[in-house]
Amino acid sequence: MNKLILAFSLTFLTLFFAGCSEKGPMEKTGEAIDKSIDSSKKSIDEAIEESADKIEELQNASKGPAEEAGRKMDDAVEEFKESMKKAGDKLKEESDSTGNGY
């Protein structure tokens, strides 16, 4: 009886491990799903990267003429302030030299 159980066990194990070497329909389906998920991840990553590049391009485009005009206006205001201060200082100097005060 022990030899029969041993023989049956060895036969079962041999068939079990031999059957595992071939891919069944469920394993093939699982691999197909894995490939599909990997492909989707790659497509999503590429889309995100392209979107980030487009956003960066748009941000750089908005730093064009309007921003340059704003900078020029800021510079002009600063120059005006400086020239007004110089004019005020010169007026004070002339007023002090005549002795009349401000």
C-alpha positions as CSV (number, residue, x, y, z in Angstrom):
1,M,0.0,0.0,0.0
2,N,2.8,2.4,0.8
3,K,4.5,1.7,-2.6
4,L,1.2,2.4,-4.3
5,I,0.8,5.8,-2.5
6,L,4.4,6.6,-3.2
7,A,4.0,5.8,-6.9
8,F,0.8,7.8,-7.1
9,S,2.4,10.7,-5.4
10,L,5.4,10.7,-7.7
11,T,3.2,10.5,-10.7
12,F,1.0,13.3,-9.5
13,L,4.0,15.6,-8.7
14,T,5.6,14.8,-12.0
15,L,2.5,15.7,-13.9
16,F,1.9,18.8,-11.7
17,F,5.4,20.2,-12.4
18,A,5.3,19.3,-16.1
19,G,2.0,21.1,-16.4
20,C,3.5,24.2,-14.8
21,S,6.1,24.7,-17.5
22,E,3.5,25.5,-20.1
23,K,1.6,28.8,-20.0
24,G,-2.1,28.4,-19.6
25,P,-4.8,30.7,-20.9
26,M,-5.0,32.6,-17.6
27,E,-1.2,33.2,-17.4
28,K,-1.2,34.4,-21.1
29,T,-4.1,36.7,-20.3
30,G,-2.3,38.0,-17.2
31,E,0.8,38.7,-19.3
32,A,-1.3,40.5,-21.9
33,I,-2.9,42.6,-19.1
34,D,0.6,43.4,-17.7
35,K,1.8,44.5,-21.2
36,S,-1.2,46.6,-21.7
37,I,-0.7,48.3,-18.3
38,D,3.0,49.0,-19.0
39,S,2.1,50.4,-22.4
40,S,-0.6,52.7,-20.8
41,K,1.9,53.9,-18.2
42,K,4.4,54.7,-20.9
43,S,1.8,56.6,-23.0
44,I,0.6,58.5,-19.9
45,D,4.2,59.5,-19.0
46,E,4.8,60.7,-22.5
47,A,1.6,62.8,-22.5
48,I,2.6,64.3,-19.1
49,E,6.1,65.2,-20.4
50,E,4.6,66.7,-23.6
51,S,2.1,68.7,-21.5
52,A,4.9,70.0,-19.2
53,D,6.9,71.1,-22.3
54,K,3.9,72.9,-23.7
55,I,3.2,74.6,-20.4
56,E,6.9,75.7,-20.2
57,E,6.6,77.1,-23.8
58,L,3.5,79.0,-22.9
59,Q,5.2,80.5,-19.8
60,N,8.2,81.5,-21.9
61,A,5.9,83.0,-24.5
62,S,4.1,85.1,-21.9
63,K,7.4,86.7,-21.0
64,G,7.6,88.4,-24.3
65,P,6.6,91.9,-25.4
66,A,4.2,92.7,-22.5
67,E,6.8,91.9,-19.9
68,E,9.5,93.8,-21.8
69,A,7.2,96.8,-22.0
70,G,6.5,96.6,-18.3
71,R,10.2,96.5,-17.5
72,K,10.7,99.6,-19.7
73,M,8.0,101.4,-17.9
74,D,9.5,100.5,-14.6
75,D,12.9,101.8,-15.8
76,A,11.3,105.0,-17.1
77,V,9.5,105.6,-13.7
78,E,12.8,105.1,-11.9
79,E,14.6,107.5,-14.2
80,F,11.8,110.1,-13.7
81,K,12.1,109.8,-9.9
82,E,15.9,110.2,-10.1
83,S,15.6,113.3,-12.4
84,M,13.0,114.8,-10.1
85,K,15.2,114.3,-7.1
86,K,18.1,115.9,-8.9
87,A,16.0,118.8,-9.9
88,G,14.8,119.2,-6.3
89,D,18.3,119.0,-5.0
90,K,19.4,121.6,-7.6
91,L,16.5,123.9,-6.7
92,K,17.4,123.6,-3.0
93,E,21.1,124.4,-3.7
94,E,20.1,127.6,-5.7
95,S,17.7,128.6,-3.0
96,D,20.3,128.1,-0.3
97,S,22.9,130.1,-2.3
98,T,20.6,133.1,-2.6
99,G,19.7,132.9,1.1
100,N,16.0,132.9,0.6
101,G,15.4,129.4,2.0
102,Y,13.2,126.8,0.4
